[in-house]
Amino acid sequence: MTPFKTLPPETQAKLREAYAKDMETQVKTCSLDDKIARFNAWLAPQGVSFDLNDLPRRK
């Protein structure tokens, strides 16, 4: 699996856009853990992984 944060920024943006479109009809959640789990499950068939360490850090 390729870690999400190692993908080029353009690829990350395209994946986030496609994910957002797919999730428009899904039940919303405020839980960060649930959001990460959903995104990771959505990315897995594409050979990409995502976890808490992939989130951007505040500077």
BATI-12454 format. One record per atom (N, C-alpha, C): residue number from 1; residue in one letter; chain; atom name; x, y, z. Coordinates in nm, 2 decimals. Each point is the difference from the previous one (the first is absolute). Example, Ala and Ser with C-alpha at 12.3 -4.5 7.8 and 13.67 -1.06 7.14 Angstrom:
# residues 2
   resi   resn   chain   name     east    north       up
      1      A       A      N     1.32    -0.57     0.78
      1      A       A     CA    -0.09     0.12     0.00
      1      A       A      C     0.09     0.12     0.00
      2      S       A      N    -0.04     0.11    -0.07
      2      S       A     CA     0.09     0.11     0.00
      2      S       A      C    -0.08     0.11     0.08
***
This chain:
# residues 59
   resi   resn   chain   name     east    north       up
      1      M       A      N     0.08    -0.12     0.00
      1      M       A     CA    -0.08     0.12     0.00
      1      M       A      C     0.09     0.12     0.00
      2      T       A      N    -0.04     0.10    -0.08
      2      T       A     CA     0.07     0.13     0.00
      2      T       A      C    -0.06     0.10     0.10
      3      P       A      N     0.08     0.05     0.09
      3      P       A     CA    -0.05     0.10     0.09
      3      P       A      C    -0.05     0.12    -0.07
      4      F       A      N    -0.12     0.05     0.04
      4      F       A     CA    -0.06     0.12    -0.07
      4      F       A      C     0.09     0.12     0.00
      5      K       A      N     0.07     0.02     0.11
      5      K       A     CA     0.09     0.12     0.01
      5      K       A      C     0.12     0.00    -0.10
      6      T       A      N     0.03    -0.12    -0.06
      6      T       A     CA     0.11    -0.01    -0.09
      6      T       A      C    -0.05     0.03    -0.14
      7      L       A      N    -0.13     0.01    -0.03
      7      L       A     CA    -0.05     0.02    -0.13
      7      L       A      C     0.02     0.15    -0.04
      8      P       A      N     0.02     0.03    -0.12
      8      P       A     CA     0.01     0.14    -0.05
      8      P       A      C    -0.13     0.08     0.04
      9      P       A      N     0.02     0.13     0.03
      9      P       A     CA    -0.12     0.08     0.05
      9      P       A      C    -0.11     0.00    -0.10
     10      E       A      N     0.02    -0.01    -0.13
     10      E       A     CA    -0.10    -0.01    -0.10
     10      E       A      C    -0.08    -0.13     0.01
     11      T       A      N     0.07    -0.10     0.03
     11      T       A     CA    -0.07    -0.13     0.01
     11      T       A      C    -0.08    -0.01     0.13
     12      Q       A      N     0.05     0.06     0.11
     12      Q       A     CA    -0.07     0.01     0.12
     12      Q       A      C    -0.13     0.08    -0.02
     13      A       A      N     0.01     0.11    -0.06
     13      A       A     CA    -0.12     0.08    -0.03
     13      A       A      C    -0.10    -0.07    -0.08
     14      K       A      N     0.04    -0.07    -0.10
     14      K       A     CA    -0.10    -0.08    -0.08
     14      K       A      C    -0.07    -0.11     0.08
     15      L       A      N     0.08    -0.06     0.08
     15      L       A     CA    -0.06    -0.11     0.09
     15      L       A      C    -0.10     0.06     0.10
     16      R       A      N     0.04     0.11     0.06
     16      R       A     CA    -0.09     0.07     0.09
     16      R       A      C    -0.13     0.04    -0.06
     17      E       A      N     0.01     0.06    -0.13
     17      E       A     CA    -0.12     0.04    -0.07
     17      E       A      C    -0.09    -0.12    -0.03
     18      A       A      N     0.06    -0.11    -0.05
     18      A       A     CA    -0.08    -0.11    -0.04
     18      A       A      C    -0.06    -0.06     0.13
     19      Y       A      N     0.07     0.00     0.11
     19      Y       A     CA    -0.06    -0.06     0.12
     19      Y       A      C    -0.11     0.09     0.05
     20      A       A      N     0.01     0.13    -0.01
     20      A       A     CA    -0.11     0.09     0.05
     20      A       A      C    -0.12    -0.02    -0.09
     21      K       A      N     0.02    -0.02    -0.13
     21      K       A     CA    -0.12    -0.03    -0.08
     21      K       A      C    -0.07    -0.13     0.04
     22      D       A      N     0.08    -0.10     0.02
     22      D       A     CA    -0.06    -0.13     0.04
     22      D       A      C    -0.07     0.01     0.14
     23      M       A      N     0.05     0.08     0.08
     23      M       A     CA    -0.06     0.01     0.14
     23      M       A      C    -0.12     0.09     0.01
     24      E       A      N    -0.03     0.08    -0.10
     24      E       A     CA    -0.11     0.09     0.00
     24      E       A      C    -0.13    -0.06     0.05
     25      T       A      N    -0.02    -0.13    -0.03
     25      T       A     CA    -0.13    -0.06     0.03
     25      T       A      C     0.01    -0.09     0.13
     26      Q       A      N     0.12     0.00     0.06
     26      Q       A     CA     0.02    -0.08     0.12
     26      Q       A      C    -0.04     0.08     0.13
     27      V       A      N    -0.02    -0.08     0.10
     27      V       A     CA    -0.03     0.07     0.13
     27      V       A      C     0.12     0.07     0.05
     28      K       A      N    -0.02     0.12     0.05
     28      K       A     CA     0.12     0.08     0.04
     28      K       A      C     0.04    -0.04     0.14
     29      T       A      N     0.12     0.03     0.04
     29      T       A     CA     0.06    -0.03     0.13
     29      T       A      C     0.09     0.12     0.04
     30      C       A      N     0.00     0.02     0.13
     30      C       A     CA     0.09     0.10     0.06
     30      C       A      C     0.13    -0.07     0.05
     31      S       A      N     0.00    -0.13     0.01
     31      S       A     CA     0.11    -0.07     0.06
     31      S       A      C     0.12    -0.01    -0.09
     32      L       A      N     0.11     0.06     0.04
     32      L       A     CA     0.12    -0.01    -0.08
     32      L       A      C     0.04    -0.14    -0.02
     33      D       A      N    -0.01    -0.09     0.10
     33      D       A     CA     0.04    -0.14    -0.02
     33      D       A      C    -0.09    -0.06    -0.11
     34      D       A      N    -0.13     0.03     0.00
     34      D       A     CA    -0.09    -0.06    -0.10
     34      D       A      C     0.04     0.06    -0.14
     35      K       A      N     0.03     0.13    -0.01
     35      K       A     CA     0.03     0.06    -0.13
     35      K       A      C     0.13    -0.06    -0.05
     36      I       A      N     0.10    -0.03     0.08
     36      I       A     CA     0.13    -0.06    -0.04
     36      I       A      C    -0.03    -0.14    -0.05
     37      A       A      N    -0.08    -0.07     0.08
     37      A       A     CA    -0.03    -0.14    -0.04
     37      A       A      C    -0.07    -0.01    -0.13
     38      R       A      N    -0.10     0.08    -0.02
     38      R       A     CA    -0.07     0.01    -0.13
     38      R       A      C     0.09     0.03    -0.12
     39      F       A      N     0.08     0.10     0.02
     39      F       A     CA     0.09     0.04    -0.11
     39      F       A      C     0.10    -0.11    -0.03
     40      N       A      N     0.06    -0.06     0.11
     40      N       A     CA     0.09    -0.11    -0.02
     40      N       A      C    -0.06    -0.12    -0.07
     41      A       A      N    -0.13    -0.03     0.03
     41      A       A     CA    -0.07    -0.11    -0.06
     41      A       A      C    -0.03     0.03    -0.15
     42      W       A      N    -0.03     0.13    -0.03
     42      W       A     CA    -0.02     0.04    -0.13
     42      W       A      C     0.12    -0.01    -0.09
     43      L       A      N     0.12     0.04     0.06
     43      L       A     CA     0.12     0.00    -0.07
     43      L       A      C     0.07    -0.14    -0.02
     44      A       A      N    -0.03    -0.09     0.09
     44      A       A     CA     0.06    -0.13     0.00
     44      A       A      C     0.00    -0.07    -0.14
     45      P       A      N    -0.12    -0.01    -0.06
     45      P       A     CA     0.00    -0.07    -0.13
     45      P       A      C     0.09     0.07    -0.11
     46      Q       A      N     0.04     0.12     0.03
     46      Q       A     CA     0.08     0.07    -0.10
     46      Q       A      C     0.15    -0.01     0.04
     47      G       A      N     0.03    -0.08     0.10
     47      G       A     CA     0.14    -0.03     0.05
     47      G       A      C     0.06     0.12     0.08
     48      V       A      N    -0.09     0.08     0.06
     48      V       A     CA     0.05     0.11     0.08
     48      V       A      C    -0.05    -0.01     0.14
     49      S       A      N     0.08     0.03     0.10
     49      S       A     CA    -0.03     0.00     0.14
     49      S       A      C    -0.01     0.14     0.06
     50      F       A      N    -0.08     0.01     0.10
     50      F       A     CA    -0.01     0.13     0.07
     50      F       A      C    -0.02    -0.02     0.14
     51      D       A      N     0.07     0.07     0.09
     51      D       A     CA    -0.02    -0.01     0.14
     51      D       A      C     0.03     0.13     0.07
     52      L       A      N    -0.01     0.01     0.13
     52      L       A     CA     0.01     0.12     0.07
     52      L       A      C     0.13     0.08    -0.03
     53      N       A      N     0.11    -0.08    -0.03
     53      N       A     CA     0.13     0.07    -0.04
     53      N       A      C     0.00     0.07    -0.13
     54      D       A      N    -0.10    -0.03    -0.08
     54      D       A     CA    -0.01     0.06    -0.13
     54      D       A      C    -0.07     0.14     0.00
     55      L       A      N    -0.06     0.03     0.12
     55      L       A     CA    -0.06     0.13     0.01
     55      L       A      C     0.10     0.11     0.01
     56      P       A      N    -0.02     0.12    -0.06
     56      P       A     CA     0.09     0.11     0.01
     56      P       A      C     0.02     0.05     0.14
     57      R       A      N     0.12     0.04     0.03
     57      R       A     CA     0.02     0.05     0.14
     57      R       A      C     0.00     0.15     0.00
     58      R       A      N    -0.05     0.06     0.10
     58      R       A     CA     0.00     0.15     0.01
     58      R       A      C     0.15     0.04     0.03
     59      K       A      N     0.03     0.12    -0.05
     59      K       A     CA     0.13     0.05     0.01
     59      K       A      C     0.01     0.11     0.11
***
